[in-house]
Amino acid sequence: MAVFGGTLGFQIMFLLGIVNILSMLAVFFSCRCLVGHKFVQAMMQKNWYRKFYSWHCMFWWIFFASVLAHTLLAFSVFGWPF
């Protein structure tokens, strides 16, 4: 185990996994493709959802950064398996 071997590496990977899931859900629920659905049409009437919807591109950046960090940390903790 390299740099982050041990408890700290596992804890950070776990937290990054949670960030991955939450940001993936945020990307999905702010997706432009959902606008035609009745659920989203009703939600677009709410100010908080319009603000949430406007952050769609930021959710992608968070998701990509989190997945990249999670992957690099996993390689650091577990090594390259091949």
N, C-alpha and C positions, 0 to 999 in steps of 0.2 A: 504494500500500500504506500502510495507516494505522499504528496503534500498534505492532503486532507484526510489521511487514513485515521480512522477512529471515530469516536462519538460525534465530534463536531462536523465531520464530513457527512455522516448519515443524517444529522439533524438539518443541515443546510439543504441536502438533497431532498429530504422530506418536505421542507417548507417550499422549495422550488417546485416540487410536484404539485403541491396545493395551489401555488400561484399559476402553474400551467393549467390546471383544471378550471380555476376561477376565471382566468383570462380567456380560455377557450369558450366558456359559457358566455362571457361578456361579448366576445366576437360574434358568437352565434345569435344572441338576442338583440344585437345592434345591427345585424346583417341587413343590407339593402334589399336582398332578395325576399325578405319576409314582409315587405311593405304591403303587398296585395292581400295578405291574409287578414281575416276579420279581427283576430286577436290584436294584431299590430295596429290596425286602423283604430281600434278602440283605445289602445295605449297611446297613440300619437296625440290624443286629446289632452294627455297629461303633460304638464310642463317638465316634470322630472324625467320622463321617458324621452322627450325631445332632446333634453340636455345629454342624457345617457347615449342616445342615438348619435348625437353629434360627435361623440368621442370614439367612434368606431375605429378610425385609423390609429389612434393612440393605443387602443386595446390590442391591435395587431403588433405594434412595436413591443409592447409589454410581453405578449405571448412569445414572439420570436426571441427576445432577449432571455426570457426565462427558460425556454427550451434549450437554447444554446448553453447557458450557464449550467443547467441541469445535466446536459450531456457531457460537457467538459469536466464537470466535477465527478460524474460517474466514471469517466475514464481515469481521472486522477485517483479515485478511491479504489476502484476495482481493477484498473489496468486494461490493457488492450488484450482481448481474449483470443486473438489469432496469431 
